[in-house]
Amino acid sequence: MQLQMMNSQFSKMNSFDFLVVGSGFAGSITAMCLKQKGYSVSIIEKETILKYARKIQPDGIISIGSDLAMHTVNFISNQLGLIGNSLQ
């Protein structure tokens, strides 16, 4: 499955198999393991997702299937005043 996401300048589309949010320990290890298995991977920080969300002005944001993604969704929904998953 190919995911598409704008790069940090929002000037061109990139295509990759997995988008990893956060370049901390867990994100870096996840990206490395996926690359070793032959997948194309892009790492993005939550602040970059926030910039993109501000540009496209979504009505809401949700996370499905990942407890870790809930923190990013909560960050973006709080910053933009959107409906989103709660951490509670």
C-alpha positions in Angstrom: 0.0 0.0 0.0 1.4 3.4 -0.9 0.8 6.4 1.3 1.2 9.9 0.0 2.2 12.9 2.2 3.4 16.4 1.3 7.0 17.1 2.3 7.8 19.8 4.8 7.8 22.5 2.1 4.5 21.2 0.7 5.9 21.6 -2.8 5.8 18.0 -4.1 4.3 14.7 -3.3 6.4 11.8 -2.1 5.3 8.2 -2.2 6.4 5.5 0.3 5.2 2.4 2.0 5.3 3.6 5.6 5.1 7.0 7.3 6.7 7.0 10.7 5.8 9.9 13.0 8.7 10.9 15.2 12.4 10.3 14.9 13.0 9.4 18.6 14.1 5.9 19.7 10.9 4.0 18.8 10.4 5.8 15.5 14.1 5.4 14.4 14.1 1.7 15.3 10.7 1.1 13.5 12.0 2.9 10.4 15.3 0.9 10.4 13.4 -2.4 10.8 11.0 -1.5 7.9 13.9 -0.5 5.7 15.8 -3.7 6.4 12.7 -5.6 5.2 12.8 -3.7 2.0 10.0 -1.1 2.6 10.3 2.6 1.6 10.0 4.7 4.7 9.6 8.4 5.5 10.0 9.9 9.0 8.1 13.0 9.8 7.8 15.0 13.1 4.4 15.9 14.6 5.1 19.6 14.1 5.3 19.1 10.3 2.0 17.2 10.4 0.6 20.2 12.3 1.8 22.6 9.5 0.2 20.4 6.9 -3.1 20.2 8.9 -3.1 24.0 9.2 -2.8 24.3 5.4 -5.6 21.8 4.5 -7.9 22.8 7.4 -9.4 19.5 8.2 -12.7 19.2 10.2 -11.2 16.5 12.5 -8.4 14.1 13.0 -8.4 10.5 14.4 -6.1 7.6 15.0 -7.1 4.0 14.4 -5.1 1.1 15.6 -2.1 2.7 17.4 -1.9 3.9 21.0 1.3 5.8 20.2 -0.4 7.7 17.4 -3.0 9.0 19.8 -0.4 11.5 21.2 0.2 13.0 17.8 -3.6 13.1 17.1 -4.2 14.7 20.5 -1.4 17.3 19.9 -2.8 18.3 16.5 -6.5 18.4 17.6 -5.6 20.5 20.6 -3.5 22.9 18.5 -6.2 23.4 15.9 -9.2 23.1 18.1 -10.5 20.0 16.2 -12.5 17.0 17.1 -10.1 14.2 17.7 -9.2 11.1 19.8 -8.8 11.9 23.5 -6.0 10.5 25.6 -8.5 9.7 28.4 
